[in-house]
Amino acid sequence: MVLIEVFGTGCAKCKRMNKNVEIAVKDLGIDADVRKIEDLDAMIERGVMLTPALYVDGEPKVVGHVPCVEDIKQILLGVK
């Protein structure tokens, strides 16, 4: 199972990132645990300084912008 964490405060970009991740996971049929993390203390603890941020299996993959669904698929295919 792949752990996917979307860090964001709930802004429009963060919501779009989360939606794009959900679409990518569904399209690929990946067994994933997708977590939306909005707690600022948790973000600081993990070193997230810009949102939205996408972490896959604990590794930062995207920080500060929203990738399209196809880009997220490519990221996820790289960890399968």
N, C-alpha and C positions, 0 to 999 in steps of 0.2 A: 504494500500500500504506500502511496506517495502522500507525503504531508505537504499541503500547500497552504501558506499563510498569506493573507492579504492584510497589510497594515494600512490603516487610514482612519481619519477622524469622522467620517460620515459625509464628507463633501461630495459633490457631484462626480468628480474624477475618481474618488475612492469607490463610489457605488458602481461606476462604469467598469472599473477594473475588476471588481468582484463579479459582476455580471458576465464580463468577457471570460473570466476564469471558469465560471460555471458552464458556459456554453462550450468552451474548449474541452473541458473534462467530459461533458456529455457526448460531444461529437467523437472524441477519441475512445470512449468507453473505458477510461482508466479507472482503476480502483483507487480512489483518492479521498483523503480526509481534508476538506477545504474549511479553513478557519478564518473568520473575519475578526481582526484584532483592532479594537478602537481605543483601548486603554492607553493613555499617554505614558504612564509609568512603564508598562510592558514594552512600549515602543522604545523608550529611552534605554531600558535595560538591554534590549537587543541591538542598540546602536542605530536605530532608524531615525534619521534626521530630516528626511524629506518623504512626503507621502504623495501619492500612494506608493507602496512598496510591495513587491512580490517576492516571497521566499519559497523555495522548493527544497524540501528535505533539509531545512536549516540554513541553506545557502541563499544569499541575496542574488536575485536574477534581474530585477527591474526596480529602479528607484527614481522617483520624481516625475514619472510620466506614465501614461496609460497605453500599453501595447494593444494592438488589434488582436482579435481572436486567433488569426493565423500565426502571429508571432508567438503567442502563448502556446499554441499547439507545438510549434517548433521547439520551444523551451522544454515542454513536457516530454516530447519524443526523445529529447536528449538525455532524459533521466530514466526512461523506461527500461 
